[in-house]
Amino acid sequence: MSDTPYFKHHVFFCMNKRDDGRNSCGDHGAETAQKHAKKRCKELGINGHGQVRINQAGCLDRCEEGPLLVVYPEGTWYTYVDKEDIDEIIDSHLVGGKVVDRLKI
């Protein structure tokens, strides 16, 4: 068994939609953002075993700060507004290894 992680970065987008009126990531473009990230990583050729995996997640229990995603194994939490923010997270963190401080929560 290898000590090398299966993915260098595993990214989870909260897709939660609450039905009680509280803020929900799913109500703030999470699905569009997740699909964009997945497509962009494929275009860059950084997806798959040993590289990056983009996933949907249920509630990550931080919707009040969202929309949000988390990058593992680092455990870095980000919020975002648009595709440009997602691109910055991909380019800086996933490709370049540098945390995007302005989007970090």
C-alpha positions in Angstrom: 0.0 0.0 0.0 1.3 3.4 -1.0 1.6 6.4 1.3 1.0 8.6 -1.7 -2.5 10.1 -1.6 -4.8 8.9 -4.4 -5.4 12.6 -5.3 -3.0 15.5 -4.7 -6.0 17.7 -4.1 -9.6 16.7 -3.4 -12.0 19.6 -3.7 -15.5 19.4 -2.2 -18.2 22.0 -3.1 -21.0 22.3 -0.7 -24.3 21.8 -2.6 -26.6 22.0 0.4 -30.1 23.6 0.0 -31.8 24.3 3.3 -35.5 24.5 3.4 -35.8 26.6 6.5 -34.8 30.0 5.0 -31.2 30.0 6.3 -28.3 30.7 3.9 -27.5 27.7 1.7 -24.5 27.2 -0.7 -26.9 25.5 -3.2 -28.8 28.8 -3.4 -25.7 30.8 -4.4 -24.4 29.1 -7.6 -22.7 26.1 -6.1 -23.7 23.7 -8.9 -22.6 26.1 -11.6 -19.3 26.7 -9.8 -18.6 23.0 -9.2 -19.3 22.1 -12.9 -17.1 25.0 -14.0 -14.2 23.8 -11.8 -14.5 20.2 -13.0 -14.5 21.3 -16.6 -11.6 23.7 -16.1 -9.5 21.1 -14.4 -10.1 18.7 -17.3 -9.2 21.4 -19.8 -5.9 22.0 -17.9 -5.2 18.3 -17.7 -4.9 18.3 -13.9 -7.8 16.0 -13.1 -7.6 12.3 -12.2 -5.5 9.9 -10.2 -2.5 11.6 -8.6 -3.8 15.0 -9.4 -7.1 16.8 -8.7 -10.6 15.5 -8.0 -13.6 17.9 -8.0 -16.6 16.6 -6.0 -20.1 17.6 -4.8 -20.8 17.4 -1.1 -23.8 17.6 1.0 -23.9 20.1 3.9 -20.4 20.9 5.2 -22.0 22.8 8.1 -20.6 26.3 7.2 -23.3 27.6 4.8 -23.5 30.8 6.7 -20.1 31.6 5.3 -20.8 30.3 1.8 -21.0 29.5 -0.9 -17.9 27.5 -0.1 -15.6 24.7 -1.0 -12.8 22.9 0.8 -9.5 21.7 -0.6 -8.0 18.6 1.0 -5.5 17.3 2.2 -4.7 20.9 3.3 -8.2 21.5 4.7 -8.3 25.0 3.2 -11.8 26.5 3.1 -12.8 29.1 0.5 -15.8 31.2 -0.4 -16.3 32.5 -3.9 -18.6 34.8 -5.9 -18.1 33.9 -9.6 -16.1 31.8 -12.1 -13.1 34.2 -11.9 -12.8 33.3 -8.2 -13.0 29.6 -9.0 -10.3 30.1 -11.7 -8.1 31.9 -9.2 -8.4 29.0 -6.7 -7.5 26.5 -9.4 -4.6 28.5 -10.8 -3.1 29.7 -7.5 -3.8 26.8 -5.1 -4.4 23.7 -7.2 -1.8 24.4 -9.9 0.6 26.8 -8.1 0.4 25.5 -4.5 -0.4 29.0 -3.1 -3.4 29.7 -0.9 -5.7 32.5 -2.1 -5.9 34.5 1.1 -8.6 36.9 -0.1 -11.1 34.0 -0.6 -10.0 31.9 2.4 -12.5 31.5 5.3 
